[in-house]
């Protein structure tokens, strides 16, 4: 997902793009994910011109695609081993859906 974020920044994305990415990597709990979702919504309101998916259906399709891409061929991605890993995985999927089509 880092490559997608970097590619997005070449499209004149605001500097806070990296801050949102870094925040996604720090998500370790349900509360962290809630704060991340609030921040992601703020980012959309401020920077919607650089978001790839500007409608809910497009965002949800991209979210499903990001989940599929996290798998290795026909083998499903490993289940997060801890609760903290799960919350971070969810944040990364959501962030990925904002920058890939």
C-alpha positions in Angstrom: 0.0 0.0 0.0 2.9 2.3 0.5 3.6 2.3 -3.2 0.0 3.4 -3.9 0.3 6.2 -1.3 3.6 7.4 -2.8 2.1 7.3 -6.3 -0.8 9.3 -5.1 1.5 11.9 -3.7 3.0 12.5 -7.2 -0.5 13.7 -8.2 0.0 16.8 -6.0 -1.6 15.2 -3.0 -1.4 17.2 0.2 1.4 16.5 2.6 -1.0 15.0 5.1 -1.3 11.9 2.9 1.7 10.5 4.6 0.3 11.3 8.0 -2.9 9.3 7.2 -0.7 6.4 6.0 1.4 6.6 9.2 -1.8 6.7 11.3 -3.0 3.5 9.6 0.2 1.7 10.6 -0.3 2.8 14.3 -3.9 1.3 14.5 -3.8 -1.4 17.2 -7.3 -1.3 18.7 -10.9 -0.7 18.0 -10.6 2.8 19.3 -7.6 3.5 17.1 -9.6 2.3 14.1 -12.5 4.6 15.0 -10.0 7.6 15.2 -8.5 6.5 11.9 -11.9 6.4 10.3 -12.7 9.9 11.5 -9.3 11.0 10.1 -9.9 9.2 6.8 -13.3 11.0 6.5 -11.7 14.3 7.1 -9.0 13.5 4.5 -11.7 12.7 2.0 -13.5 16.0 2.7 -10.2 18.0 2.3 -8.6 16.0 -0.4 -11.3 14.3 -2.4 -9.7 15.4 -5.7 -6.8 13.0 -5.1 -8.9 10.1 -3.9 -9.3 7.4 -6.6 -12.7 6.3 -5.4 -15.1 9.1 -4.9 -18.4 7.2 -4.5 -19.4 4.6 -1.9 -19.8 1.8 -4.5 -16.4 2.5 -6.0 -14.8 2.6 -2.5 -16.4 -0.7 -1.5 -15.4 -2.4 -4.8 -11.8 -1.1 -4.2 -12.0 -2.4 -0.6 -12.9 -5.9 -1.8 -10.1 -5.7 -4.3 -7.6 -4.7 -1.7 -8.7 -7.6 0.4 -8.3 -10.0 -2.5 -4.9 -8.6 -3.3 -3.8 -9.3 0.3 -4.1 -13.0 -0.6 -1.2 -14.9 -2.1 -2.5 -16.5 -5.3 -5.2 -19.0 -4.3 -4.1 -19.1 -0.7 -6.1 -16.7 1.6 -4.0 -14.2 3.5 -3.1 -15.4 7.0 -5.6 -14.5 9.6 -4.3 -11.7 11.9 -2.7 -13.4 14.9 -3.6 -10.8 17.5 -6.4 -8.4 18.0 -4.0 -5.5 17.3 -3.0 -7.1 14.0 -6.7 -7.3 13.0 -7.4 -3.7 13.7 -4.2 -2.6 11.8 -5.2 -4.9 8.9 -8.6 -3.2 8.7 -7.1 0.2 8.7 -4.7 -0.7 5.9 -7.5 -2.1 3.8 -9.5 1.0 4.2 -6.6 3.2 3.3 -5.8 1.1 0.3 -9.3 1.4 -1.0 -8.9 5.2 -1.0 -5.9 5.1 -3.3 -6.4 2.2 -5.7 -8.9 1.4 -8.3 
